[in-house]
Amino acid sequence: MENFSLQVEESLKLKLPKINIKDFSDIVFLGMGGSAAAGELFADYYNDKPVNVIKSYDIPKWLNKKSLVFV
């Protein structure tokens, strides 16, 4: 936890490819406990596409190339 703010600062410097959410049919968050919190918050406010928060060790078989997945 003591380096968390440094990790956030460094992550903001990363050059990541742009993602167009319109290219995906659904949004899926995989995580348990606190790791699922971001997905739950996102699901509460975003309603343009189906959002699923999966709190399991198993990856759903229905995921496909049109699913935007956060792990």
Sequence and secondary structure as in RCSB ss.txt:
>XXXX:A:sequence
MENFSLQVEESLKLKLPKINIKDFSDIVFLGMGGSAAAGELFADYYNDKPVNVIKSYDIPKWLNKKSLVFV
>XXXX:A:secstr
 TTHHHHHHHHHT       GGG SEEEEE  GGGGHHHHHHHHH  SS EEEE SSS  TT  TTEEEE 
